[in-house]
Amino acid sequence: MAKKQSFGDKVLRQKADAKRMAKVVLAERKDNGHIRFRSKMVDINDVKDELKASRG
């Protein structure tokens, strides 16, 4: 039989932290004209700051 997963405070905290993350995809144009995409996980509160930093 499979072992049942326990949903303690630690597991619920990890799930809540994962829901607070946003995936940001940034596009960069290389010298040869090709476009490169980078993705990173950012906290929801820092999304606007990350987008401003990528533009500047």
Backbone as CSV, one residue per row, in Angstrom:
resi,resn,N_x,N_y,N_z,CA_x,CA_y,CA_z,C_x,C_y,C_z
1,MET,0.827,-1.185,0.000,0.000,0.000,0.000,0.871,1.248,0.000
2,ALA,0.311,2.293,-0.571,1.029,3.557,-0.627,0.872,4.301,0.697
3,LYS,1.908,4.993,1.048,1.873,5.780,2.277,1.091,7.066,2.032
4,LYS,0.207,7.397,2.918,-0.575,8.625,2.781,0.288,9.830,3.133
5,GLN,0.102,10.899,2.393,0.864,12.110,2.646,0.213,12.877,3.791
6,SER,1.035,13.334,4.691,0.510,14.115,5.806,0.517,15.583,5.428
7,PHE,-0.543,16.265,5.724,-0.645,17.680,5.418,-0.505,18.465,6.709
8,GLY,0.718,18.628,7.107,1.001,19.382,8.316,1.209,20.850,7.987
9,ASP,1.618,21.581,8.973,1.866,23.013,8.798,2.970,23.271,7.779
10,LYS,3.987,22.415,7.773,5.116,22.609,6.868,4.683,22.467,5.409
11,VAL,3.885,21.460,5.099,3.435,21.220,3.730,2.492,22.329,3.284
12,LEU,1.596,22.737,4.143,0.661,23.804,3.790,1.379,25.130,3.589
13,ARG,2.426,25.379,4.361,3.207,26.603,4.213,3.938,26.611,2.877
14,GLN,4.472,25.459,2.467,5.154,25.365,1.183,4.188,25.591,0.025
15,LYS,2.985,25.065,0.132,1.985,25.272,-0.913,1.591,26.743,-1.000
16,ALA,1.454,27.397,0.126,1.085,28.815,0.136,2.204,29.666,-0.461
17,ASP,3.453,29.323,-0.173,4.581,30.065,-0.740,4.669,29.879,-2.244
18,ALA,4.352,28.702,-2.734,4.405,28.448,-4.172,3.337,29.244,-4.906
19,LYS,2.216,29.478,-4.267,1.142,30.244,-4.899,1.470,31.728,-4.951
20,ARG,2.434,32.179,-4.183,2.798,33.591,-4.147,3.878,33.927,-5.158
21,MET,4.253,32.973,-6.009,5.301,33.192,-6.989,4.676,33.422,-8.365
22,ALA,5.339,34.238,-9.169,4.897,34.504,-10.533,6.056,34.194,-11.480
23,LYS,5.740,33.611,-12.617,6.757,33.314,-13.613,6.833,34.491,-14.579
24,VAL,8.002,35.088,-14.689,8.214,36.246,-15.546,9.079,35.800,-16.721
25,VAL,8.612,36.055,-17.936,9.354,35.707,-19.142,9.845,37.003,-19.770
26,LEU,11.158,37.122,-19.932,11.768,38.317,-20.489,12.340,37.996,-21.862
27,ALA,12.096,38.890,-22.832,12.616,38.714,-24.181,13.784,39.671,-24.389
28,GLU,14.861,39.156,-24.980,16.035,39.965,-25.281,16.400,39.753,-26.743
29,ARG,16.753,40.838,-27.422,17.188,40.713,-28.806,18.711,40.638,-28.844
30,LYS,19.232,39.601,-29.494,20.676,39.417,-29.615,21.214,40.300,-30.728
31,ASP,22.531,40.365,-30.835,23.178,41.171,-31.863,22.867,40.681,-33.273
32,ASN,22.674,39.366,-33.423,22.416,38.822,-34.746,20.927,38.875,-35.125
33,GLY,20.083,39.487,-34.294,18.677,39.661,-34.621,17.752,38.613,-34.029
34,HIS,18.281,37.562,-33.489,17.451,36.531,-32.880,16.938,37.010,-31.529
35,ILE,15.833,36.436,-31.112,15.245,36.793,-29.818,15.475,35.645,-28.843
36,ARG,15.929,35.994,-27.659,16.173,35.005,-26.601,15.190,35.253,-25.474
37,PHE,14.596,34.198,-24.966,13.635,34.299,-23.876,14.249,33.724,-22.608
38,ARG,14.126,34.469,-21.518,14.555,34.009,-20.203,13.345,33.988,-19.298
39,SER,13.277,33.009,-18.435,12.170,32.966,-17.477,12.739,32.821,-16.074
40,LYS,12.049,33.443,-15.133,12.455,33.343,-13.733,11.217,33.432,-12.862
41,MET,11.321,32.838,-11.687,10.240,32.878,-10.723,10.501,34.042,-9.767
42,VAL,9.476,34.886,-9.603,9.603,36.089,-8.795,8.432,36.135,-7.818
43,ASP,8.681,36.659,-6.638,7.607,36.849,-5.667,6.594,37.848,-6.235
44,ILE,5.332,37.660,-5.941,4.272,38.500,-6.501,4.485,39.974,-6.162
45,ASN,4.998,40.258,-4.994,5.209,41.643,-4.583,6.341,42.319,-5.353
46,ASP,7.227,41.547,-5.986,8.387,42.098,-6.672,8.249,42.109,-8.193
47,VAL,7.090,41.795,-8.729,6.926,41.694,-10.182,7.123,43.048,-10.852
48,LYS,6.513,44.097,-10.336,6.639,45.417,-10.953,8.086,45.898,-10.932
49,ASP,8.784,45.671,-9.838,10.185,46.082,-9.741,11.043,45.312,-10.742
50,GLU,10.757,44.032,-10.913,11.519,43.206,-11.856,11.302,43.663,-13.296
51,LEU,10.073,44.030,-13.639,9.783,44.501,-14.993,10.444,45.860,-15.261
52,LYS,10.441,46.733,-14.258,11.114,48.028,-14.416,12.613,47.845,-14.607
53,ALA,13.203,46.917,-13.868,14.635,46.667,-13.960,15.011,46.073,-15.318
54,SER,14.139,45.273,-15.893,14.462,44.649,-17.172,14.387,45.647,-18.318
55,ARG,13.560,46.668,-18.194,13.428,47.678,-19.240,14.558,48.689,-19.207
56,GLY,15.074,48.949,-18.034,16.066,50.003,-17.867,17.453,49.563,-17.969
